[in-house]
Amino acid sequence: MEQLNSYLIVAAILFCLGLFAVITRRNGVAVLMGIELILNSANINFVAFARFGGMNFSGHIFALFVIIMAAAEAAVALAIIINLYQNFKSINVDEAQQLQR
């Protein structure tokens, strides 16, 4: 029998792994993957609360919007990473600070 706690634990683990990846990685693609993990943990929470809250479809609709937003965010972030590589020949996000000048 499935319980809400098991979904919340999985979502919390995904969120922590994503946060760890965003904080510790300097590679732009690895940071992007960490952000995607955080968004997927939010999706698990939306669907789990919709399932155990009476099966209303609002959680599913919010999860669909998060998926659409994640696709748009990935396209923009990859364009930024490609531009960073073309300018600095590296995808290290620490070098993006030089773009301010």
C-alpha positions in Angstrom: 0.0 0.0 0.0 1.4 3.3 -1.0 1.6 6.2 1.4 2.2 9.9 1.0 5.3 9.8 3.1 7.2 7.5 0.6 6.5 10.0 -2.2 7.6 12.9 0.0 10.8 11.1 1.0 11.7 10.4 -2.7 11.0 14.1 -3.6 13.1 15.3 -0.7 16.0 13.1 -1.8 15.7 14.4 -5.3 15.6 18.0 -4.1 18.7 17.5 -1.9 20.6 15.9 -4.8 19.6 18.7 -7.1 20.5 21.4 -4.6 23.9 19.7 -4.0 24.6 19.6 -7.7 23.7 23.3 -8.2 25.9 24.4 -5.3 28.9 22.2 -5.9 29.2 21.9 -9.7 30.9 24.5 -11.8 30.1 22.9 -15.1 27.1 24.6 -16.7 25.5 21.3 -17.9 25.8 19.8 -14.4 24.1 22.9 -12.9 21.3 22.6 -15.4 20.9 18.9 -14.5 20.6 19.9 -10.8 17.9 22.4 -11.6 16.0 19.7 -13.5 16.2 17.4 -10.5 14.8 20.2 -8.3 11.9 20.7 -10.7 11.2 17.0 -10.9 11.0 16.8 -7.1 8.4 19.6 -7.2 6.4 17.6 -9.8 6.4 14.5 -7.6 5.1 16.6 -4.8 2.3 18.1 -7.0 1.2 14.7 -8.2 1.4 13.1 -4.8 -0.6 15.7 -3.1 -3.2 15.6 -5.9 -3.4 11.8 -5.6 -3.8 11.8 -1.8 -5.9 14.9 -1.6 -9.0 13.5 -3.3 -7.6 13.0 -6.9 -8.3 16.5 -8.1 -6.5 17.3 -11.3 -5.0 20.6 -10.2 -1.7 18.9 -9.2 -1.4 17.2 -12.5 -2.0 20.5 -14.3 0.6 22.2 -12.2 3.1 19.4 -12.9 2.4 19.8 -16.7 3.1 23.5 -16.4 6.4 22.8 -14.6 7.4 20.4 -17.4 6.7 23.0 -20.0 8.6 25.6 -18.0 11.5 23.2 -17.6 11.7 22.6 -21.3 11.8 26.4 -22.0 14.3 26.9 -19.2 16.5 24.1 -20.7 16.4 25.7 -24.1 17.4 29.1 -22.8 20.1 27.7 -20.5 21.7 25.6 -23.2 21.8 28.7 -25.5 23.6 30.6 -22.7 26.0 27.7 -22.2 26.7 27.5 -26.0 27.4 31.3 -26.0 29.6 30.9 -23.0 31.6 28.2 -24.7 32.0 30.2 -27.9 33.3 33.2 -26.0 35.5 31.5 -23.4 36.1 28.0 -24.8 34.9 26.6 -21.5 31.5 25.9 -19.9 32.7 26.8 -16.4 30.0 29.0 -14.8 32.7 30.9 -12.8 33.9 32.5 -16.1 30.4 33.9 -16.7 31.3 36.7 -14.2 33.6 38.1 -16.8 30.6 38.8 -19.0 29.6 41.7 -16.7 32.4 43.9 -18.0 
